[in-house]
Amino acid sequence: MARQDGNLNVVRVGGSADLAARRAVQAACLGFFVDMFDVYLPIAALAPALIYFIPAGLSGTTQATIFYVVFAVTLIGRPLGALIFGYFGDVLGRRQTTLVSVAGFAVVTLLIALLPGYEVWGGFAIAALIVLRLLDGIFIGGAYTAANPLAMEYSPKHKRGLYGALIHVGYPAALLCASLLTALMLTVAPAGDASSPYATWGWRVPFVIGALLSGALFFYYYWLVPESELWRSAAKSTAPLKELFSGADLRRLGQLFIVMTGAWLTLNATVGALPGVINAVLGVKSSGVNTGILIGAGISAVLYPLIGLLSQTFGRRPTIAVIGLLNLIPACAFYYVLIASGYRDPTTLIILVALIMLFSLPIWAVHTPYLAESFRTGIRSSGYGVSYSLATILPGLYSLYMLGLGTLMPYAYTPIVLLALGGLFLSIGALAGQETKEVDFHRQDVPGMA
C-alpha cells in the first residue's frame, strides 16, 4: 500500500524495514548508474563527434581543450546542485528532492540529443551544448545529494561499507555501458567528418537512451522508494547550510574537501584526460582508449563490493589512504609508460589504460558511507552533497592546468602531475580525519554521542 503524507507527497511503501532498505539501495545504485552514464556521455559518445559542433581546422590542443570543457562544465555545475538540492533534501526530504532532480536531468539530456551542429547554429551550437551540460550538472548534483544519504540511512551500520560500494558499482558499470554503446554506434554509423553518420545522428542515440533511463529512475523512486524514516524522526534544521559552514562541521567539511579534491583530480586525470590526450595529441584512434576504459571499469565493478567490505573491516580512513598511494605510485608509473613509449600497438595501449583505471577507480567504492557517516541527520544531505560536489570545482578546471603545465613540460605528460597530486590529497586528507565506520546514526543525532 502507498499513501500521501501532507504536502510532501511522501509514499510509504508497505513491508519491512529490510525491504525499504533494499529498495533504497537498489534505487541509489540505479540512480548513480544513470548519473554517471549521463556524466560520461561526452567522454565516450561525443569525442568522435566533436567536429559536428566546432569549425574545421582547429589544432589538436584546441580540440582537446574544448572536449575537456564540455566534460568539466558538468562537474562545475554539481556544487550548485548540491547547495540547492542539499538544502531541500534536509528541509523537505530526501525522496522529494530526488524526484525533482531526476526529472530535471532527464529533460536536459533529451534536449542535448536534439541539438543541431556548427553548420546550422555556428558557434552557438557548442555554446548551447556547454550550457545544457552545466544545467545537467546542477540536476545531477541534486540527485545523489538526496538519494545516497537516503540509502545510507536505511542501511544497517555493519553493511554500510558493502551497500555504499554496491551503489557505486553504478559508476564503472556506466562507463562500461557508455563505452560499449559508443563502440556499437561507431560500428553502425562510422565516424569521420562533420557529415559522417556518427557525427550527424549516431551520437544522439546514447543521449536518448540516457534520457529514457532517467525517466525510468523517476518512476522507480515515485512508486517504490519511501522517505527516510531516520529523517522523519530526526530534528529538522531550518538552516542546514548555515550549520554546515560553522564550527566543527566546517572543520570536518574542510578535511573532506581535501579527500574529495583528490578523488576528482584522479578521476579527471584518467577518465577525463586520457581520451583527449591519446586521440588529439598522440593521434591514436579513440576505440582503443574506450576499450581500455571499458575493461578497467568492468573489472572495477566486480572488485567494488570487496573494497567496500575491506573498508568495513579495516576502516574508511586506512582504505582511502592506501588508495591514494596506489594513484600516486603505480597509476602514475603506468601513465608515464603509456605516454613516453607512444604506444600505437592496440593491445598494449588497452592493457595500460585498463591498469590505470584499476588504480584510479577504487575511491568511488568507499566515499559514500564515509561522507554520510561524517554528518548528523539534520545536515546529512547538505553535508554529503557539498563535500562531494564542492570539491569538483578546482579539479574541474583540469584542462586549464594542463595548458599551464604545458608551458613547462610536454603537454601529453601533464595529466600525470594531476594524478599524482590527487593521490597525495587522498592519503593526506584521509589521515587528517577520523574513522567513521562505527558511527551510529541515531546516537550521532544526540549531542556528544556518536
Summary of the structure (lengths in Angstrom):
residues: 450
radius of gyration: 21.1
end to end distance: 34.6
largest distance: 64.7
contacts: 1780
relative contact order: 0.16
helix: 80%
strand: 0%
